[in-house]
Amino acid sequence: MEMEFDVKITPNILYDYMLHHTYSSMAGIMGSIVGALMLVLFAAGRQPICLIIGAVILLYLPWTLFLKSRQQALNTPAFKKPLHYRLSDEGIEVSQGDTTEQMAWDAMVKAVSTPSSVVVYTTRTSACIFPKKDLGDSKYKAIEIISTHMPPKKVKIRG
């Protein structure tokens, strides 16, 4: 089983990935809990400092991720042109221009879905991002190939 497609990494796709990556980590979850607790404390005791701390915690991270995604999309040469992917029995091959990189399925860390993309992590912090709009109707074939070649416990993709 094999498929090929091109993807264009836009600021919005990058932001969607960064939000998911951050808020699915322990630090992101804990930050959200602390921010929400501060708002609850404000509601219970009307202490303005709790409102300020809660609002800063809950709004700061999404805003900085938004800015970072814009900056990264504009300043990363690899995101200026489409990336060509080939999913095969051997793994994921990504190419752009004269550069090609092959990654074996057994080296993949996990696969997840976000509202806008299917994401295959090649390390804990690096990933191949497949925007659903670029996959179109081939999205289900890509998910099938990923699910076939990675252990079920590493795949958390919802269509």
C-alpha positions as CSV (number, residue, x, y, z in Angstrom):
1,M,0.0,0.0,0.0
2,E,1.4,3.4,-1.0
3,M,0.3,6.9,-1.6
4,E,1.8,10.3,-2.5
5,F,0.6,13.8,-1.8
6,D,1.8,17.4,-1.4
7,V,1.2,19.6,1.7
8,K,1.6,23.3,2.3
9,I,2.3,24.2,5.9
10,T,0.4,27.5,6.6
11,P,0.5,29.5,9.8
12,N,-3.0,28.2,10.7
13,I,-1.9,24.6,10.2
14,L,1.1,25.2,12.3
15,Y,-1.0,26.9,15.0
16,D,-3.4,24.0,15.1
17,Y,-0.4,21.6,15.6
18,M,1.2,23.8,18.3
19,L,-2.0,24.1,20.2
20,H,-2.5,20.3,20.2
21,H,1.1,19.6,21.0
22,T,1.2,22.0,23.9
23,Y,-2.2,21.3,25.5
24,S,-1.8,17.5,25.3
25,S,1.4,17.7,27.4
26,M,1.4,17.6,31.2
27,A,2.6,21.3,31.4
28,G,-0.2,22.5,29.1
29,I,-2.8,20.6,31.1
30,M,-1.5,21.8,34.4
31,G,-1.3,25.4,33.2
32,S,-5.0,25.2,32.1
33,I,-6.0,23.8,35.4
34,V,-4.2,26.5,37.4
35,G,-5.6,29.2,35.2
36,A,-9.1,27.8,35.6
37,L,-8.6,27.5,39.4
38,M,-7.6,31.1,39.6
39,L,-10.9,32.1,37.8
40,V,-12.9,30.0,40.2
41,L,-11.0,31.6,43.2
42,F,-11.9,35.0,41.7
43,A,-15.6,34.0,41.4
44,A,-15.6,32.8,45.0
45,G,-13.7,35.6,46.6
46,R,-13.8,38.5,44.1
47,Q,-10.0,39.0,44.4
48,P,-8.9,40.9,41.3
49,I,-5.4,39.4,41.4
50,C,-6.9,35.9,40.9
51,L,-8.8,37.2,37.8
52,I,-5.6,38.8,36.4
53,I,-3.4,35.7,37.1
54,G,-6.1,33.3,35.6
55,A,-6.6,35.4,32.5
56,V,-2.9,35.8,31.9
57,I,-2.3,32.0,32.3
58,L,-5.2,31.1,30.1
59,L,-4.6,33.7,27.4
60,Y,-0.8,34.1,27.3
61,L,0.1,30.6,25.9
62,P,-2.5,30.5,23.0
63,W,-1.5,34.1,22.0
64,T,2.3,33.3,22.1
65,L,1.7,30.1,20.1
66,F,-0.3,32.1,17.6
67,L,2.5,34.6,17.1
68,K,5.2,31.8,17.1
69,S,3.2,29.9,14.4
70,R,3.1,33.0,12.2
71,Q,6.8,33.7,12.6
72,Q,7.8,30.1,12.1
73,A,5.7,29.7,9.0
74,L,7.2,32.8,7.5
75,N,10.8,32.3,8.5
76,T,11.2,28.5,7.9
77,P,12.5,27.9,4.3
78,A,11.0,24.4,4.3
79,F,7.5,25.9,4.7
80,K,7.8,28.3,1.8
81,K,7.2,25.5,-0.8
82,P,5.0,22.4,-0.7
83,L,6.4,19.3,0.9
84,H,6.0,16.0,-1.1
85,Y,5.2,12.9,1.0
86,R,5.1,9.3,0.1
87,L,3.7,6.8,2.5
88,S,4.7,3.2,1.8
89,D,5.4,-0.1,3.5
90,E,8.9,1.1,4.3
91,G,7.9,4.3,6.0
92,I,7.4,8.0,5.3
93,E,9.5,9.7,2.7
94,V,9.5,13.5,2.5
95,S,11.0,15.5,-0.3
96,Q,11.4,19.1,-1.4
97,G,13.5,20.1,-4.3
98,D,16.7,18.0,-4.4
99,T,16.4,16.9,-0.7
100,T,14.7,13.6,0.3
101,E,14.5,12.1,3.8
102,Q,13.2,8.5,4.6
103,M,11.9,7.6,8.0
104,A,11.0,4.0,9.0
105,W,7.6,3.2,10.6
106,D,9.2,1.5,13.6
107,A,11.0,4.8,14.4
108,M,7.8,6.8,14.6
109,V,6.8,7.9,18.1
110,K,3.0,8.3,17.7
111,A,0.3,9.4,15.4
112,V,-2.6,11.7,16.4
113,S,-5.2,13.9,14.8
114,T,-6.0,17.5,15.4
115,P,-9.1,19.4,14.1
116,S,-7.1,20.3,10.9
117,S,-4.4,17.7,10.5
118,V,-3.1,14.1,10.8
119,V,0.2,14.3,12.7
120,V,2.9,11.6,12.8
121,Y,5.6,12.3,15.4
122,T,9.0,11.3,14.3
123,T,10.5,12.3,17.7
124,R,8.9,13.6,20.8
125,T,9.0,17.2,19.4
126,S,9.2,16.8,15.6
127,A,6.4,15.7,13.4
128,C,5.1,15.2,9.9
129,I,2.0,17.3,9.6
130,F,-0.6,16.3,7.0
131,P,-3.3,19.0,6.7
132,K,-6.7,17.3,6.1
133,K,-7.5,19.9,3.4
134,D,-4.4,18.8,1.5
135,L,-5.3,15.1,1.9
136,G,-8.9,15.6,0.7
137,D,-10.6,12.2,0.1
138,S,-7.2,10.4,0.5
139,K,-7.3,11.2,4.3
140,Y,-8.8,7.8,5.1
141,K,-6.2,6.0,3.0
142,A,-3.4,7.9,4.8
143,I,-5.0,6.9,8.2
144,E,-5.3,3.3,7.0
145,I,-1.6,3.2,6.0
146,I,-0.5,4.8,9.3
147,S,-2.7,2.5,11.3
148,T,-1.4,-0.6,9.4
149,H,2.2,0.2,10.0
150,M,2.2,1.5,13.6
151,P,1.2,-0.3,16.8
152,P,-2.4,0.5,17.8
153,K,-1.2,2.0,21.1
154,K,0.8,4.6,19.2
155,V,-2.1,5.7,17.0
156,K,-4.7,8.1,18.3
157,I,-6.4,9.3,15.2
158,R,-10.1,10.3,14.9
159,G,-11.2,10.8,11.3
